[in-house]
Amino acid sequence: MGEQACHPLDPLLRPRSIAVLGASERADTVGQEIMTNLLQGGFEGPLYPVNPTREKVLGLRCFPGLEHLPETVDMVIFAIADSRVEKAIDETIAHGARAATIFSPLFLEEDTQPNLRERIAGKIRQSGLLVCGANGMGFYNFHDGIWACGFDTRHNHARGGNVTLISHSGSGMAGIIDCEERIDFNLVVSTGQELGIRMDQFMDFAIEQMDTRVIGLFMETARDPNSLSAVLEKAADRGIPVVALKVGRTELAARLTVSHSGALAGRDAAYQALFDRHGVQRVQDMDELTTALMLFAQPFPVGPGGLAGLHDSGGERQLLIDLADRVGVPLTRLSAESTSKLEQLLDPGLEAVNPLDAWSNGGENADRIMDECFAALMSDPGTSVGAVVHDRAPEGKIYPRYVGYLEEGHAASGKPVFLVSNHQGTGVDPLVIATTRRGFPVVDGLRPFLIGIRCLFAFRDFQLERSRFDTSAEVAPLPHTELTQAVEKWTARLRGPVSLDEHEAGELLADFGLPVNASISASSLDQALAAGEQLGYPVVLKSAQPGLHHKTELAGVVLNISGPAELEEHYHDMASRLGPQTLVCPMVARPGIEMILGVISDDQFGPLVIMGMGGVHAELMEDFACALPPFNAATARKATDKLKQRRLLDGYRGQPACDIDAYCDAAARLSVMVHFLRDKIDEVDINPIAVHAQGCTALDALVTLKSSAAATGNE
């Protein structure tokens, strides 16, 4: 295995010596399970049971307290009740231990303030003790044989695995590792309350180990978003995929704010933007997580192309086609050469297409035909990975001949191959386990498999297209000098308790290169008429009275005013109802699609840029995408391509195609603006921004500042 790199978490995850407080031989106790696991895992250093009521535990000499140990240990494991933890943490720190693992929830029925959990957290921070927990299940360092877990598990975990699993949920951890023998783990951690070491720090340890091929996360929250982002970037730099099951989704539009954009971005949108930024592959349940980890753990590179499938059933082949389309997995389009080769192999009546049903009459040559057909599929230049999709044998086992198909396909191409059942099989059959560990994963369920393939392809594409963000280059064609001037101007302008009206909001956006419709402020009829004359008719009249939001709902926007008399009529009406402050703008007559651009400040991750369909569509249909700033136009294009109504932008029922590139460029410029002014700007709402056949125009803008609750504008 070679030498492992040193890491700051070594005293916790790779301790040279361990003491167990509350060690016991009594069955079904945490103290007994910990001792059993440490011995079962093969911990090679000194192991000291600590319990004043016993002389020996599982054959090892037992000590009455830490002060009686013959040496200072690296780690102390707490197998004691909450009522004893506070004294024990003081003794651990006084002893000089560098790490601890705490399982208990740190709850006392009759507690004082600050409560036990807060007191323990304070002692941990002050001492610098490296702590796993509390309220967790501990960890398994299978690479080094350190099973520091207080609960039972299967006894056949192998050393030398390449999959890391880090879970905020103890059951989410145990539910996978205790039952799934096809995956060889190197490190598994139940982080618990993270009073000491966080998920991102455990991830860093895994990334630095020479054998980690993929990291799986069962995630509830990010306690240090900046550190999490940094370690995800580090994983991407190393080419290590991260697969995340993020729980705790919130409903969108759960809160109403002064802008449309503010009603859109729930916390889950921020996590999705974070995952998109760093190429994290997101799954929805534990079956998908487990399958994706198996697929990423296999050793063969995933090249360009799609999925090829070999079947022995026409109906189940159709099932794969339907599910692949629904999930978004591309299927290989076979070359003429591959098609010709298959036609020579297949029985009459079978079509030479992918996915391929190659089983017809059976007979003594059936397995040879399947071998050669799968080899032909895998050899096609458009194939990236291949799957033999056959149902399991009785008792959930697999027929050995199926493994032969995999061997032939891989030998012909060197590409990844998988054996997939349409229904649940078993992960404990010896042939299933052995085949998977050879690098040919045997997986259960067609849909989780396709989700895993989508993750493989998405991470492959992310790595191919990935580039560093250079904000001075990302906003081209805005010159660097102009960007610097805009940042300096608005940093000074937004200093102190200020607010922006809609006209000034448009000026801010324009200075950062966004295409903003012109406007002239008017606080009297004469000024409005002069503005109409200057701009040329038709014009738009908007209320600019401070404190008004969603002006269209108040009849505060009048479109297509054709001349002075009509402008005078509408100005008198608007001024009498809403106040004299108005804006006069050119009427944008070019046809197009109304979209939205916005910024919302997330409590954990800061500003998020929102892209979506305009008006009520983004909220009503939840048709929007988010990205963390700053980003380039290519990133914006990937986000907008996910919109449900994306096809409208390509031209629909005779309408001209919209200039989506101009919209994406505007989104990138907005992302750079908010990146540099993130300490000043709270929300931005550009709704609508009209996307035309050539270019786009921001028709209305609202900017809410962190230094002021005032905001104006927004239709």
N, C-alpha and C positions, 0 to 999 in steps of 0.2 A: 504493500500500500504506500510505502514511502513516508517521509516525515511530513507532518502537518505544520503549516505556518503558525507561528505564535499569534495570539489574539488577546485583546483585553478581557474577553470573557472566559479565558482558559480556567481561572480558579473556580468558576461556576460549572462550565460545561465539560471541562477536562481536568478535574481536580486530581491532585496527587494523593490526597488523603481525605477521608470523610468520617464525620461523626454523626450518629443518628440519635437525636434526643427522643426518648420515649420508645426505644427499641424494645420489641416484645416477641415472645413465641406464641402468644395467644392468638388462636385462629380468628380470621376475619377482622383483624385490627390493622390500622394503617402502619403501626410500628412493625408488625410482622410482615406485611406485604413489602415494605421498603427493604427490609433486610433480605427477604427472599429474592426480590428483583435484583438487588445489587450483587448477590452471590450468583444468581442465575445468569446475569449478564456477563459475569467474569471480570468484575472490577479487580484490577491487579495491585492497587495500592493498599495501604493500611486502612482498615475499616474498624471503627470503634463504636460499638453499641454503648449508649449512655442511658442508664436507668438505675436509680438508687435501690430498687427493690429486687434486683436480680444480680447474680454473679456471672452467669453466662447467657448468651442468646445465640441460638443456632450454632453452638460449639465455639463461639468467640467470647473472649473475656469481656465482661461488661463493667463499665466504670460508673461511679455514682454521680459524677458531674464533669463538666468540661475542664475544670481546674485540675482534675486528677489524670488527665490524659498525658501520655509520655511525650507528646509533641504538639505543636500548634497545627491544627488541620486547616486545609484549604477551604472546605465547605462543611457547613452544619445543616443537616436536614431535620426539620421540625415535625415530629409525629406526636404532637401534644395538643391539649385542649386550648381553646382561645384564652382561658383564664390564666394560663401559664406563659403565654407567648411574650408578653411585655418584659417580664423578668428574664426570659430566655434570650431575647434579642439583646438585652444589656449584657448578659453573660457572654454571648457570642462575640459581641464587639470587644469586650474586655479581654476575651481569650485571644484575640488577634486573627480570627478567621476572616477570610477575604470574601466569602460567599455564603449564601444560605438559600434553602428552598423551603417555602412555607405553603402548606396545603389548606389550612383552616381558613374560614371566611372572615375572621377577626370581628366577631360580633358578640357583645356582652349585653344581656338583657337589662341589667342595671349598670349603665355606664355613665361616665362623666364627660364633660366637654373640655377640650376636643375629644372625640371618641377614640376608641382603641385603634381603629384603622388609621386615623389621622396621626395619632401619636407614633405608631409604628412607622408610617411613611416619613415622618419627620426625622426619626432616628436613622432610618436608612439613608436619607439625603445627607444628613450631617456627617455620618460615618463613612459614606462611600461604599457601603457593603453592597455587593452584587447579589441581587435577590431575584429568584424566580417565584412568582406568586404575588400576593397570597390568593387563596380561594382558587387554586388550580390543581392540576393532577401531576405537576412536575414535568420531567423530560426524560427522553431516551437519547443518549448519544451512542447509537449502535456501532458507529465506526470505532469508538474506543472502548466499547463494552461497559458503559456507565448507564445503568437503568435506574435513574433516580425518580421513580414513580411510586406512588402509594397505593396503586390498585393493580389487580391481577391482569395479565395479558397472556397471549399465546407464548409458548416457550421455544418456538423455532425461528425467532428473528435471526436473520443472517447478518454477519459483519460485512462491511464493504459495499453497502448500498449507495445509490446516487440520487435519491429523492429526499427532499426536506419538506416536512409539514409543520407549520406553525399555526396554532389555533387559539383564538380567544375562548373557544368553547372546549371544555374538557371532554364532553361527550362527543363533540365534533371530531376531536382527535382520536379518542378510543374507538369510535364507531367505524373508523377506517383501518387503523393499524391492527386492531384486535382480530379483524375478520378477513382482511385482504392479504393473502399470502403471495400474490403475484407481484407486489411492489416491494422492492428492497430499499428500506429507508436508511439514510445515514444519520439523520437528526430529526427528532419529533419533539415539539415543545407545546405544553399547555401553559399559556402565559398568565392566565388568571387576571387578577386586578392590576397587574403591571405596576406594583408599588416601587419596583426597582428597575428591572430590565424590560424594555418594550419590544414589541414585535419587530420593529425595524432594526433593533440592535441584534436580535437573534438572527434576522435575515443576513446581516452583515457577516456574522460568524459563518453562516452557511456558504455565503458567496466566497469567502476567503479559503474555504476548504477545497482541496484539489479534486474532490470526487463529486461535487454537487452538479447535477445536470439540469434539475428543475426544482422550483420552490412552489409549494402549494400553501395557500393562506385561507383559513376560515376566519374572516375578519368582521368585527363588530364596529370598531371605530379606529381613528388615528389619534393617539394622544400627543403626538408631535408631528404635525403634518409636514413641516419642512424636512425633518429627518427622514420621514417615510419617503418623501419625494426624492431625496438625495440617494437613498439606498436602492430605490427602484431604478434610478438612473445608473447607478453602479452595476446593477444586475444587467441592464440593457447593454452597458459598455462591455461586460464580460460575455455577452451572448447567452446568458442564463434566463430562460423563460420563467415568468411568474404567472401562476394561475390562481385567481382569487374568487372565492365564494364570499361575497359581501352581503351580509344580512342587515336588516333594519332599514329597508327602503321606506321612503315617505311619499305620501301623495303629493303630486305637483299642484301648484296653486293653492297650497294649504293656508297661505297667509296673503292678505291683500296689502299692497303698498301703493305709493303714489305713482308708480309706473307699471305698465304692462309687464315689462321685463321682470320686475320685482316679484310678480305673482307666479313666475314660472319656475325658478330654480330652487328646488328643494335640495337638501344635503346630498341626496343620492346622485344628483346631477353633477355635483362637485367631484364625488368619487369617480364617476364615469369619466369625467374630463381628465382627472389625474391618471386613470388607467390608460386612456387613449394617448396621453402625452408620453407615457413610458412603455407602451406596448404590452401592458398587463392584459392577460386573457381572462375575461370574466365568465364564470359559469353560474348556474342557477340552483344547483342542488349537489348533494354529496356524491350521487352516482356520476354526474358530469365531472365533478372534481376528480374523483378516483380514476375515471377513464382517461381524462386529459393527462393526468400524471403518468399513467402507464404509457400513453402514446409518446409523450415527451421523453420518457426515460429510455426508450429504445435507442440503440447506438447509431443508426444509419441516417445520414443527412437527408433533409427534405428539399428536393430541388424544385425547379419550376414545373408547372403543369397541374393537372387535376387528379381526381380519384378514378381508379379503374376497379370494377367489381366483377367477381366470378360467382355465379349462382348455379344452383341445381333446381331452381323453381322460377317459372315465368311470373307468377303472382308476386313472389317476394322480391323479384327484380323490380317490378313496378313500384313496390313499396319503397325501395331505396331511391328510385327516381323521384317519387313524390316528396319524400322526406329531405332529400338532398336539395331540392328546389326550395322547400320551405325554410330549411336551415341556412341555406346560402353556401353550399359546398359545390364547387364546379366539378363536373364530370368530364373525363378525357374524351375528346373527339378524335377518334382513331384515324391514323393516316391510311392512305390507299394501300400501302404495303402491308400494314397490320391487318387490314380488312381482308386482303387477298389471302394472307397466311391463315387466317381463321376460317375462311370459306373452305379451304382445303382440309381442315381438321374436323369441322362440325358435321354431325349427322344431317341428312336432308330435312328441311323444314325449320332449321334453327338459323336465326339471323345473326350475321357477324357485326354486332354492335356492342357498344359499351353503355351500361352494364351488360354482361354477357351471360345468357342462360345456355350453358354448354352441355347440359344433361338431357339426353333424349331417350334412346333405347337401352341405355345401360350396357350390360354385357362385359366380356372379359377385357375389352379395350377402353372401358369407360374412364378408369383412373388415368390411363396414359393420355387420353384426350384432354382430360381436365388439366393435367400437368402442363401439356404443351400449349393449351389455350391460355392458361394463366401466365406462362412464360412469354407468350406473344403479347398479351396485354401489358405486362410489365416492361417489355422492351420498347414499346411505343414511345417516341420522343415526347409525346404530350402527357405521359403518365408521370406523376410525382410520387404517389403512393398507391398501393393496391390492397384490396380486401377480398378474402375468400369468405363469402357470406353464406354460411351453412348452419343449419340448426344443430343443436347438441344431440349427442347420443343419450340413451337412457341414463338416469341418475345425474344428468347434467354434465356428463363427461364428453370427451371428444374422440372421434375416430382417428387412429394414427394416420390414415391416408390423408386426412385434411392437412396434417403437418407436412406431408410430402408435397402437397400443392404449394405451400408456402416456401418450402426449400427450393423447389424448381423456379418459382417466380423470382425469388431473391437472387438465386445463382445466375439467372439470365440477365439481371439488371443491376444488382447491388442496391436496389431501392428498398425503402421500408415496406413491409407487408404485415397484414393483420388477419387474424381469424376472428370473425364476428358472428355471433348468434343473434337471430331476430328476437329471441326471448331470453329470459334470465337463465344462466347456467350455474356453474360453481367455480369459486376461486380457490378451492382446496384440493381439487383433483391433481395428483402428482404430475400427469402429463401436461395439464394446463399450466401448472406452475413452472415446470421445466421448460416448456416451449416459450413461455413469456420471458423467462430469465435468459434464454438464448438470444433474445432480441426480436422475437416474433410474437408480439402481444396477442393474447387470446382474451377478448373482451366480450361483455354481455350487453345486449340491447342495441338496436340499430341507431336509435336517436342519440343516446349518449355518445356512441362512437362517432357519429357525424358531427356532433358538437366538438368532440376532441379533434377531429380532422380540421374543422374550421379554425380551431385554435392554432393548430400546427401551421396551416396556411397563412393565417393572419400574422403570426409571429415571424414567419419566414419573410413575408412581404414588408413587415415593419422594419426588420433588420436590413433589408435591401435598400429601403428608401430613407432610412434614418439619417438625419444630419443634425449637427449642433445648431442652436438658435443664436444667430448674430443679429441683434436688433438693429444695428446700423445698416445692415444689408437687407433685412427682411422687408423694409418699407420702401424699397426702390419702386418707382423712380423718385421718391422724395429724397433729395440730397441730404447727406449727413449734416451739412451746415444748417439747412433749413430745419431739420429735426432738432438740432441743438438749440437753435433760436426759439423754436416753438416750446420746447421744454422749459427753457429759462424764462420766457415770457409768461407762461401760464403758472409756473411754480411761484413766481412773484405775484401774479394777479390773484391767485387763490390763497395767498397767505392771509390768515386772520379770518374773522367772522364775515364772510362774504356770501353772496348768492348770485346765481346767473339767471337772467331772463332768457327767453327762447332765442332772441337775436344774438345774445352773447354766446349761448350754447352752440349756435350755428357757426359763429366765428371761431370758437375753440375747435370744433370738428374740422373746419376748413383749414385751419393752420396745420393740422396733422394730415392733410391731404385727402380728407373725405369729401365726396361730391355733395355739396349742400346747396339746396335751393336758396336763391338770394332772398333777402327780406329787408324791409325798411320800417322802422318804428314810427308810429303815428299816435299822438295823444289828443288830436283835434281833427275836425273834419277837413280843415284846410291842409293839414299835413297829410292826411290820407289821400286827398285828391291830388296833391303834388306827387305823392309816391306813385299813384296810379299812372299819372302822366309820365313820370320818369321811367317806370318799368314797362309801360305799354300794356294795353288790354289784350286779352282777358287777364284778370288778376284774382287772387284769393285774399279774403279778409279774415283774419283770425283775432280772437280776443287774446290780449297779452296781459290781462289784469292779474296782478300777483295773487297767488293762492289758488288759482283755478287749475284743476287737473281734469283730464279726459274731456276736453272742450266740446267734442262732437256731441256728447250726451247733454250738453247745456246749450246746444245750437250756437256754439261759439266759433264755428267755422262755416264760411260761405264760399263756395267754389264758383268759378267760371263767371265772374262779374264782368259784363261786356262793355261798360262805359261809365262815365262820371255820374250820371243820374242814378244808375243802379247802385253804384258804390255809396253815394250819399244816402240813399234809402236804407241800405243795410248798415251803414255806420251809425246812423241815428238809432236804429233798433238795437244794435249790439251795445252801444254806449249807454242807452237807457236801462238795459237789463243787467249788463255785466260790468260796465265801467268804461272809461274813455281810452284806456291803454289798448292799442291794437298793433297788429303787424300786417303789412301789405306785401304779398309775394307774387311772383309770376305764376300763372297757371301752367302747370306741366301738362301739355296736351298729348305727349307721346304715349301710345298704349304700352302696357307692361303689366307685370305682376307685382302686387304690393307684398313686400316682405318686411321683416323686422330685424333690427340689430340692437343689441342691448348689453348692458353690463350690470351684474348684481354682485354684491359683496357677500361671500359665504363666511360664516363665523369661523370655520376652520381653515379654509384654503385661500381666503382672500377673494380678489375679483375673478369673476367668470364672464366670458363673452358668450352671449346667447345669439344664435342664428336660427331663423325660422320663418314660417309663413306669416304674413301680416294680419292686422286686425285681430279678430277673435279666434282665428284658426290656431295660433300657437297655444292659446290657453284651452280652448274648447276641445281640440283634437290632440292636444299634447304633441304638436308637431314642431319640434325644435331640437336643436343640438347645442351642446356647450363645449367650450375649450378653455384651457388655462392660458392666459397671456404670458409672454408674447408668442405669436405664432406667425407662420407665413401663409400665403394664399393657398398653397397646396394643402396645408392642414385644414384650412377653412373649406376647401373643396371636398375633402374626405368627410367632414362633418355634415355639410349640406347634402351630400349624396345620400345620407341616411334618412332624410326627411320623407315622410309618408307621401307627401304630394310633390315629390321631386320631379316627376314627369311633366308637371305643368310648366316647368321652366324650359323644357325642350320644345315647346310649341304643342298646343293641343287643339284639335278640331280646327285646323287652318290658321291658328294664331302663330305669329313669328316666334322663333326661339329667343329666349332671354339671354342677355349677356351675363351668364353666371360668373364668368371670370372677373368682371368688374365688381360684382357683389362680393366675391371672395377677397378681392384686393381691398375693398373698403373694410371688410371684417378684419383683415390683417392689420390695417392702419389703425383701426379702433383698438385692437389688442395692444399695439405698441404705445398708443396714447395712454391707455389706462395703466400699462406697465410702468411708465415713467411717472404717472401722477396718481399712483395707487394710494398714497397717503392723503390725497386731496379729494378724490372722487369716490362717492359711495355708489351711485347708480347712474346709468345712462340708458335712455330709451329713444331709439330712432324708429318711429312707427307712425306712418309707413316709410319705407325706403322703396321707391319705385324702380324695378329692374326692367330696363327696356331692351329692345333688340340690340342697341348699341349704348352701353353704359348704364349707369344707375344714378338716382337722385334722392337724397335724403330730404323728405318733404316736411318733417316735423321732428323736433329734437327736444328732449328734456334731459337736464343734467342735475343730479342731486349731489351736493357736496357734503363731505363728512363734517365740515366746520359749521354747517348751517342746515336746518331742517327745511328751509325755503326752497321751493322749486317751482318753475313755471313751465308752461308749454304742454305739449302732448295732446293729441286729438282724442 
